[in-house]
Amino acid sequence: MRTKIIVNPVAGRGRAEKLLAGLYAYLDRYGVSADIVHTRAKGDAIQLARQAAREGYARVVAMGGDGTVGEVTAGLLRAMEEGYEAVLGILPAGSGNDYAYAVGIPTRLEPACRRLVDGQVRCVDVVRVTADGRTYYFNNTVGIGLDADVLLETHKLKRIRGFLLYFTALLRVLASNGRWPYPVRVTVDGETLPQQAVTLVTACNGPRVAGGFYLTPDARPDDGQLDVIVAEQLSRLRVASFITRVMRGTHVGAKPVHICRARHVVIEGLRGLPGHMDGEVLCTAGRRIEIEILPGRLKVWC
């Protein structure tokens, strides 16, 4: 299978670049022939993936974190609109690697490279999000509220990565004054929910976020639906309790947390909302975020 690997060397705070020697060794060990190209700036992977599909590569592999996977996905979808189709592959090298986890790809490089040989094609859902008129595609999670505040806090932490990065950022957010609750109107499949002040609203296409928080433990990337979690107004103490339960996935069904399944979600803020998309900043003061599932739109090699 003709394969292009798109490497984001700064993914995982430089982890991807450190893994390059191992990448070449493992590809050689398993007889995987691939052309390798590096990104140089944010957004590069979109154009590189689109170009690879147009050039006839049957498989385009993202080596990086969830953000890199999201960019490659966006590029493949653009190419698909032009009549060129390629399968997405993933070599996890980021901080969270939550989408790789969702589709069952090993998060260690060596078995992930081996999966390029013994894996198979799986059709999965993609999610389209429109924030204040700008449209993006994502694979795993769109979060509004507290989890976006945590993401923004991670940008201030330079020397740690992985689950510890997100957990430390969470503690720092909890120790600050915080901006929650957020006054919002949430509409799910045409029905407006009664909650008017929330700690977070997150729409998920997979079970895990931030490398170890199981916000929607029953979410699946190929069921044609989003799992939507709404946490009502919580104090710092209750947020801490909520997060502890989220790490074990035992918060489901416990008030004041509500989880439902939907195909279309609209979140409207009475003041500017912070938002993230697969660990990348979506908005810092969004007013209207629309999220919709695109069932079976993407083929993944896993």
Secondary structure, 3 states (H helix, E strand, C coil): CCEEEEECCCHHHHHHHHCHHHHHHHHHHCCCCEEEEECCCCCHHHHHHHHHHHCCCCEEEEEECHHHHHHHHHHHHHHHHCCCCCEEEEEECCCCCHHHHHHCCCCCHHHHHHHHHHCCEEEEEEEEEEECCEEEEECCEEEEEHHHHHHHHHCCCCCCCHHHHHHHHHHHHHHCCCCCCEEEEEEECCEECCCCEEEEEEEECCCCECCCECCCCCCCCCCCCEEEEEEECCCHHHHHHHHHHHCCCCCCCCCCEEEEEECEEEEEEEEEEEEEECCEEEEEEEEEEEEEEEEEEEEEEC
